[in-house]
Amino acid sequence: MAVRIRNFSIIAHIDHGKSTLADRMLELTHTIEPRHMQAQVLDRMDLERERGITIKMQPVRMKWESAGTAYVINLIDTPGHVDFAYEVSRALTAVEGVVLLVDATQGVEAQTLSVLSVAQHLQLPIVPVVSKIDAPAARFSEIRSELALLLKCSEDEVLGASGKTGQGVKEVLDAVVTRIPPPKSSGTISQALVFDFGYSDHRGVIVYARIFGGEIRTGDALRLVAGQADFNALEVGVLTPDEEARDRLTEGEIGYIVTGIKKPGIASVGDTVTAARTPAAPLAGYRAPTPVIWASVYPESQDDLVLLRQSLERLRLSDSSLSYEEESSGIMGKGFRCGFLGMLHLEIVIERLRREFTLQLVVTMPTTVYEVVHLDGRVEDVYSPARFPDEGLVKQVKELWTHITVITPPQSLGSIAQLLYDHEAEVGDTETLPDGKTAVHAKMPLRELMRQFFDKLKSVSSGYASLSYELIGMREADVVRLDVFVAEEPVPAFARIVSRRRVQHEAEAMVEKLEKLLPRQMFELKIQAKTMGRIIASRRVSAMRKDVTQHMYGGDITRKMKLREKQKKGKKKMLARGTVDIPHEVFLKVVRES
């Protein structure tokens, strides 16, 4: 049976028709009945359908007959976003080949090159396909030539297909069974790679795995090597795409294993499942998920704190890359400091908390991790502005940097060059692609990438530029902590870590915003931004005035002067106390508009 199994993934840039092509494959192989068919059938979350992107991997088993031979084809539908690059790399390790999909109207994009490099590093056979060939603006011949040059193959090897009409899908499936090799035998001891997992209230964690050696049966005593947990397989089976129970999964197959584990943090992508009594060596490539950005999440009402904690625990059961710890803010109350793989991961988690658990949340401005070397040589990882030390106590600060690739039409190069300069990028080589587009390579702090760089890139290029990035390690950072004082009292919730070159601009913007948002007091209110031991921006909100002499009609002027002097002393007394209750909605607006 193993020689007739084919395992593959479809890799593509976002919105290049990957999910639509998978739909046509499911129809053509009769995996799903026509009456149950719907668009993006492998995208199970409403969020995926709305955004038109794949967030969670979804394996599916299909049957296909080619040249009189029956095959079992396992497809792993993978996310295309760079935040999930590690998960994609583990999924590609679980297959023997890939279908590279490129939009006939768009051509090769940045993310196409990024995921393609992973597949080439793993030495996987690649089946190049030009999608959307039925579109009025399709440039099939041009894109086919471009793909042939990119992969150094003949143009005849590049296929054309339309996920919308089904044209060419049969030829793609035939190419999968002829160009992608069958699984190789790895041994007789049970050994499987976990490339994704989910969670069920009744059955616990359900891992999706590729069997590399031996077989796994229902009832077997198994072990998660990295998770250091033993369990019995409550059920095993394949996905078509719904779960279909089997008595066993054999070498070369892809399926699911119900573990019964209901503790968060045990299952993780890249782990190895093996027999508990006769364990096999763990498969190579596993690494623990490491957050790259952090943000504080608070419930709008402190009554929802317990629900927020329970919701985060529930999400972590199906997403081991999410990390969190409880923290407290003087203004916002109690909440959680959460770590994410990237900006898209943050957006997805927050949206799921709001939708699935009906939570009203406040999310602070995300920050990256800083490695701070103190004067005494002590090294500390800082991921919160409130914990960032003062200027004179720091010997060196390091931050994460990224290598970015921007692919753009030549006419947008000038605007993009200015944008890269504004975001502290170090521009490297540029190259002209076969379709006339230009690929710009640069290095940039992750901090600047989070400062709405992607949105600005789309704006200056009228939506035609694409971006991919990868982390390249820590480099020295020229950043400072910007503190905000209201009535000469520091407000830690408004503090942030900013670039030294932008600190003046950020300070002016912050105090100006607070000047408009803070309500007037009975005394003059000073709003100040301070960094490096000095005030660099300041605004004043005038005091509320009351005419204390309005009840007086005529009489000696000295009586009015006495009342006004008394009022003046009272205002000085209130100012000396220096306490201002900042309304909750002011904090919300500052966070949301940052």
Long-range contacts (C-beta under 8 A, 24 or more apart in sequence): 1-72, 1-250, 1-252, 2-182, 2-183, 2-185, 2-250, 2-251, 2-252, 3-182, 4-69, 4-70, 4-71, 4-72, 4-182, 5-71, 5-72, 5-73, 5-74, 5-182, 5-183, 5-252, 5-253, 6-71, 6-72, 6-73, 6-74, 6-96, 6-97, 6-176, 6-177, 6-180, 6-182, 7-73, 7-74, 7-76, 7-94, 7-95, 7-96, 7-97, 7-180, 7-183, 7-210, 7-252, 7-254, 8-73, 8-74, 8-75, 8-76, 8-95, 8-96, 8-97, 8-98, 8-99, 8-127, 8-176, 8-180, 9-75, 9-76, 9-77, 9-78, 9-91, 9-92, 9-95, 9-98, 9-99, 10-75, 10-77, 10-78, 10-98, 10-99, 10-101, 11-78, 11-80, 11-88, 11-92, 11-98, 11-99, 11-100, 11-101, 11-112, 11-115, 11-116, 11-119, 12-80, 12-100, 12-101, 12-102, 12-103, 12-112, 12-115, 12-131, 13-80, 13-102, 13-103, 13-106, 13-109, 13-110, 13-111, 13-112, 13-466, 14-52, 14-53, 14-80, 14-81, 14-111, 15-52, 15-53, 15-103, 16-80, 16-101, 16-102, 16-103, 16-106, 16-109, 16-112, 16-131, 16-132, 17-101, 17-103, 17-131, 17-132, 17-163, 17-164, 18-54, 18-77, 18-80, 18-101, 19-43, 19-52, 19-54, 19-77, 19-163, 20-131, 20-163, 20-164, 21-99, 21-101, 21-129, 21-131, 21-161, 21-163, 21-169, 21-172, 22-60, 22-75, 22-77, 22-163, 23-163, 24-163, 24-166, 24-169, 25-62, 25-75, 25-169, 25-172, 25-173, 26-60, 26-62, 26-241, 27-166, 28-166, 28-169, 28-170, 28-173, 29-62, 29-63, 29-64, 29-73, 29-173, 30-63, 31-60, 31-61, 31-62, 31-63, 31-240, 31-241, 32-241, 41-241, 42-77, 42-241, 46-355, 47-348, 47-351, 47-352, 47-355, 53-79, 53-80, 53-81, 54-78, 54-79, 54-80, 55-79, 55-84, 55-348, 56-196, 56-198, 57-87, 57-91, 57-195, 57-196, 57-208, 58-239, 58-241, 59-195, 59-196, 59-208, 59-239, 59-241, 59-254, 59-255, 60-239, 60-240, 60-241, 61-238, 61-239, 61-240, 61-244, 61-254, 61-255, 62-240, 64-173, 64-176, 64-177, 66-173, 66-174, 66-177, 66-178, 69-177, 71-177, 72-253, 73-173, 73-176, 73-177, 74-253, 74-254, 76-195, 76-254, 80-111, 80-115, 81-111, 81-342, 81-344, 82-111, 82-114, 82-342, 82-468, 82-469, 82-470, 83-341, 83-342, 83-343, 83-344, 83-345, 84-341, 84-345, 85-114, 85-115, 85-118, 85-470, 86-269, 86-270, 86-287, 86-289, 86-341, 87-195, 87-196, 87-269, 88-115, 88-118, 89-118, 89-122, 89-285, 90-193, 90-194, 90-195, 90-269, 90-270, 90-285, 91-195, 91-196, 92-118, 92-119, 92-122, 92-124, 93-122, 93-193, 93-195, 93-283, 93-285, 94-193, 94-195, 94-210, 94-254, 95-124, 95-210, 96-124, 96-125, 96-180, 96-181, 96-182, 96-183, 97-124, 97-125, 97-126, 97-127, 97-176, 97-179, 97-180, 97-181, 98-124, 98-125, 98-126, 98-127, 99-126, 99-127, 99-129, 99-172, 99-176, 100-126, 100-127, 100-128, 100-129, 100-147, 100-151, 101-129, 101-131, 102-128, 102-129, 102-130, 102-131, 102-143, 102-146, 102-147, 103-130, 103-131, 103-132, 103-143, 104-130, 104-131, 104-132, 104-133, 104-135, 104-138, 104-139, 104-140, 104-143, 104-160, 105-132, 105-135, 105-137, 105-138, 105-139, 107-139, 107-142, 107-143, 107-146, 107-433, 107-435, 107-437, 108-143, 108-146, 108-147, 108-150, 108-407, 108-433, 108-435, 108-437, 109-407, 109-466, 110-405, 110-406, 110-407, 110-439, 110-466, 110-467, 110-468, 111-466, 111-467, 111-468, 113-405, 113-407, 113-439, 113-468, 114-405, 114-468, 114-470, 116-150, 125-179, 125-180, 125-181, 126-151, 127-159, 127-172, 127-175, 127-176, 127-179, 127-180, 128-153, 128-157, 128-158, 128-159, 129-158, 129-159, 129-160, 129-161, 129-168, 129-172, 130-158, 130-159, 130-160, 130-161, 131-161, 131-162, 131-163, 132-162, 132-163, 132-164, 133-160, 133-161, 133-162, 133-167, 133-168, 134-162, 134-164, 134-165, 134-167, 139-435, 142-435, 143-435, 145-434, 146-433, 146-434, 146-435, 149-434, 150-434, 182-252, 183-251, 183-252, 185-213, 185-251, 186-212, 186-213, 186-251, 187-213, 187-214, 187-280, 188-213, 188-214, 189-213, 189-214, 189-274, 189-275, 189-278, 189-279, 189-280, 190-214, 190-215, 190-216, 190-220, 190-222, 190-273, 190-274, 190-275, 190-278, 190-280, 191-272, 191-273, 191-274, 191-280, 191-281, 191-283, 192-216, 192-249, 192-257, 192-272, 192-273, 192-274, 193-270, 193-272, 193-273, 193-283, 194-224, 194-267, 194-268, 194-269, 194-270, 194-271, 194-272, 194-273, 195-269, 195-270, 196-269, 197-267, 197-268, 197-269, 197-318, 197-320, 198-318, 199-314, 199-317, 199-318, 200-258, 203-234, 203-235, 203-258, 203-260, 204-258, 204-259, 204-260, 204-261, 204-262, 205-259, 205-260, 205-261, 205-262, 205-266, 205-267, 205-317, 205-318, 206-256, 206-257, 206-258, 206-259, 207-256, 207-257, 207-259, 207-267, 207-273, 208-239, 208-254, 208-255, 208-256, 209-249, 209-254, 209-255, 209-256, 209-257, 209-273, 210-253, 210-254, 211-249, 211-250, 211-251, 211-252, 211-253, 211-254, 211-255, 212-251, 212-283, 213-251, 213-280, 214-251, 214-275, 214-280, 215-248, 215-249, 215-250, 215-251, 216-248, 216-249, 216-257, 216-273, 217-247, 217-248, 217-249, 218-245, 218-247, 218-248, 220-275, 221-275, 221-276, 221-277, 222-257, 222-259, 222-273, 222-274, 222-275, 222-276, 223-273, 223-274, 223-275, 223-276, 223-279, 224-259, 224-266, 224-267, 224-271, 224-272, 224-273, 225-271, 225-272, 225-273, 225-274, 225-279, 225-282, 226-268, 226-270, 226-271, 226-272, 226-282, 226-286, 226-288, 227-265, 227-266, 227-267, 227-268, 227-271, 229-261, 229-263, 229-266, 230-276, 231-259, 231-260, 231-261, 232-260, 233-257, 233-258, 233-259, 234-258, 234-259, 234-260, 262-317, 264-313, 264-316, 264-317, 264-320, 265-316, 265-320, 267-320, 268-320, 269-320, 269-321, 289-320, 289-321, 289-323, 289-341, 291-321, 291-323, 291-339, 291-340, 291-341, 291-369, 292-339, 292-340, 292-341, 292-342, 292-368, 292-369, 292-400, 292-446, 292-471, 293-339, 293-340, 293-342, 293-343, 293-346, 293-366, 293-367, 293-368, 293-446, 293-450, 294-337, 294-338, 294-339, 294-340, 294-366, 294-367, 294-368, 294-369, 294-383, 294-384, 295-337, 295-338, 295-340, 295-346, 295-363, 295-364, 295-365, 295-366, 295-367, 296-327, 296-329, 296-332, 296-335, 296-336, 296-337, 296-338, 296-363, 296-364, 296-384, 297-324, 297-335, 297-336, 297-337, 297-338, 297-350, 297-353, 297-361, 297-362, 297-363, 297-364, 298-329, 298-332, 298-333, 298-334, 298-335, 298-336, 298-361, 298-362, 298-363, 298-364, 299-335, 299-359, 299-360, 299-361, 299-362, 300-360, 300-361, 300-362, 300-588, 301-360, 302-333, 302-334, 304-359, 304-360, 305-333, 305-334, 305-335, 307-357, 307-359, 308-335, 308-336, 308-353, 308-357, 308-359, 308-361, 309-336, 311-353, 311-356, 311-357, 311-359, 312-336, 312-338, 312-353, 314-357, 315-349, 315-352, 315-353, 319-349, 321-345, 322-349, 327-384, 329-492, 329-493, 330-492, 330-493, 331-491, 331-493, 331-582, 331-584, 331-587, 332-362, 332-493, 332-584, 332-587, 335-362, 337-383, 337-384, 339-383, 340-366, 343-450, 343-454, 362-587, 362-588, 362-591, 363-591, 364-493, 364-591, 365-496, 365-591, 365-594, 366-450, 367-447, 367-450, 367-496, 367-497, 368-399, 368-400, 368-445, 368-446, 368-447, 368-450, 369-399, 369-400, 370-397, 370-398, 370-399, 370-477, 370-479, 370-497, 371-397, 371-398, 371-399, 371-474, 372-396, 372-397, 372-398, 373-397, 373-398, 385-481, 385-482, 385-492, 385-495, 385-496, 385-497, 386-492, 386-495, 388-481, 388-495, 388-497, 389-481, 390-481, 390-533, 391-480, 391-481, 391-531, 391-532, 391-533, 392-533, 396-476, 397-476, 397-477, 397-478, 397-479, 398-474, 398-475, 398-476, 398-477, 399-445, 399-446, 399-447, 399-474, 399-475, 399-477, 399-479, 400-445, 400-446, 400-447, 400-471, 400-473, 400-474, 401-443, 401-444, 401-445, 401-446, 401-471, 401-472, 401-473, 401-474, 401-475, 402-443, 402-444, 402-445, 402-446, 402-449, 402-469, 402-470, 402-471, 402-472, 403-441, 403-442, 403-443, 403-469, 403-470, 403-472, 404-441, 404-442, 404-443, 404-444, 404-449, 404-467, 404-468, 404-469, 405-439, 405-440, 405-441, 405-467, 405-468, 405-469, 406-439, 406-440, 406-442, 406-457, 406-465, 406-466, 406-467, 407-433, 407-437, 407-438, 407-439, 407-440, 407-465, 407-466, 408-437, 408-438, 408-440, 408-461, 408-464, 408-465, 408-466, 409-436, 409-437, 409-438, 409-461, 409-464, 409-465, 410-436, 410-437, 410-438, 412-460, 412-461, 412-462, 412-464, 412-465, 413-438, 413-440, 415-460, 415-461, 416-440, 416-457, 416-460, 416-461, 416-465, 418-460, 419-453, 419-456, 419-457, 419-460, 420-444, 423-448, 423-449, 423-451, 423-453, 424-448, 424-499, 424-501, 443-472, 444-469, 445-475, 445-477, 445-499, 446-471, 447-477, 447-479, 447-497, 447-499, 448-499, 480-531, 480-532, 481-531, 482-506, 482-507, 482-510, 482-529, 482-530, 482-531, 483-529, 483-530, 483-531, 484-510, 484-511, 484-514, 484-527, 484-528, 484-529, 484-530, 485-526, 485-527, 485-528, 485-529, 485-530, 486-514, 486-518, 486-525, 486-526, 486-527, 486-580, 486-582, 487-521, 487-525, 487-526, 487-575, 487-578, 487-579, 487-580, 488-526, 488-528, 488-578, 489-578, 489-579, 489-580, 491-582, 493-587, 494-590, 503-531, 503-536, 504-536, 504-537, 507-531, 507-536, 507-537, 508-537, 510-537, 510-590, 511-537, 511-538, 511-539, 512-539, 513-590, 513-593, 514-539, 514-586, 514-590, 515-539, 515-540, 515-541, 517-586, 517-589, 517-590, 518-580, 518-582, 518-586, 519-583, 519-586, 520-544, 521-574, 521-580, 522-571, 522-574, 523-571, 523-572, 523-574, 523-575, 524-571, 524-575, 525-580, 543-571
